[in-house]
Amino acid sequence: MSEDRTYRCVSCLEYTATRGFNVSHVAVTCPVCESFERLVNEAVVEQFRAFEDAPPDHLDWNALGKTEKFLVAERVARRGRDVEEFSTGE
């Protein structure tokens, strides 16, 4: 049996749900902000927050949109990618 995972609303970051599977996200209507959004795996949210607190030196983190930031966080947290593999371009 799979370990329960926590998922957090990507829109409000307040609502959480626990599920017995391990995926990057699930899509539901958030009861807090009432938007139909993704609930993102908590490991991804933790990585996102870490990058918000201490942005990677080589990325213009603030130039990225929220979705792009979550994509980078997901690749690092769940797929084992190195943040150095990403760039914000010219």
Order of alpha helices (4+ residues) and beta strands (2+ residues): beta-beta-beta-beta-alpha-alpha
